[in-house]
Amino acid sequence: MSSFSIPLSGLAASQEALNIISNNLANLNTTGYKDQTANFQSLFYQNLGTTGAGDPIQVGAGSEVGAVSTSFTNGGVNNTGVPSDVAITGNGFFITQLGNGTVEYTRAGNFSVNSSGQLVATDGATVMGYPAVNGVVNQSGTLAPIQVGQSAISPPAATTTMQQQTNLNSAATVGTTYSNPLTVYDSLGEPHVLTFNYTNTGAGAWSYTITLPAADTGGTGGPTTIASGNLTFDANGNLTSPTGSVPGITVSGLADGAATMNLTWNLTGPNGTSLMTQVSSPSATTSTSQDGYGAGILQSYTVQSDGTVEGQFSNGQVQALGQIALANFPNTDGLQRTGGGNYAPTLASGAAVVGAPQSGGLGSLTGGALEASNVDISTEFTNLIVTQRGFEANARVITTLDTVTNTTINLQASPGN
């Protein structure tokens, strides 16, 4: 009987809505969870005829859950301080790949690092992105797992320029020598200590020699001189010769087999001021610098807003380890939930559009943070009360229909009828 089927359909629809509300509340604290809402629709209508005005007389056959929509609004971003945690603000999904090659998409950025040094989701799927070679990200390459393991190495770089802020005492007597060391690096990352020796040769005049330990070139005995010359200062203590820099300082035949070092000694700073002075003050070097460094191992990493994973290495260098990629879809409501906070594309969602964060309409990332569930508890409790009332009303209709039916049956069964 349709009298019973109609309220029964309302009960079933209300039950589905209660299930959805219950699931939302159960995932109130689930990272990256997106709130769902049941959308009701009426069932087909029975046409009983028309009125005198020719208008159709129709009676509905009940209701059902016609669709379940998902709210992809952003959840709050909570800082965790864990470097592997990443939150998305705006559009997009993380791309993860299971061991069998299955690609899934998620908003949950509570990642960790596996034994291979790869960034992985809670189900063990690797987080995909653009790889980096020697600190340079290649966005045109094939997506690959993001590597953040401690096995990452920053390659060395040979020193090409060096400089020092030095004052030579103008009151020094002829023959006085002042020395100071400066460490440089060869192409293999091996450090070498150069010694700068300054000897006073007269008023406003000094000679210099730059030496290297003989053992560094496989020799024995005293230090090896790799450069020498003269420095001239004016009456104000400013260097007048040489000017600018001393190029062409070479170190060859290194014992470790490294390439020949070609060094330039900068005598002026970026603003053109002289780094070498001669005033009446004790000879001293206040600072030294050079642009080389040895090999370094990864010590820590951070995720930038554009998805770049920057590694901090023991040699003081900061290099990109990769860039986390994001994906978006023409119709996010068409995505299919597969559990564990993951989504799979369907024909309705369209194919994934992959790109770097902060490009092509994709959102930005926050490292050391997680996106909270966007479920609003007050809204869910309001929906719960309304849905409960609907369920009770349909149950009351069934009870009423049952009473009417029993009364009708009893009337027909009474004596004399």
Secondary structure by P-SEA (a helix, b strand, c coil): caaaaaaaaaaaaaaaaaaaaaaaaaaccccbbbbbbbbbbbcbbbbcccccccbbbbbbccccccbbbbbccccbbbbcccccbbbbccbbbbbbbcccbbbbbbccccccccccccccccccbbbbcccccccccccccccccccccccbbbbbbcccbbbbbccccccccccbbbbbbbbbbccccbbbbbbbbbbbccccbbbbbbbcccccccccccccccccbbbbbccccccccccccccccccccccccccbbbbbbbccccccccccccccccccccccccccccccccccccccccccccccccccbbbbcbbbbbbbcccccccccccccbbbbccccccbbbbccccccbbbbbccccccccccaaaaaaaaaaaaaaaaaaaaaaaaaaaaaaaaaaaaacccc
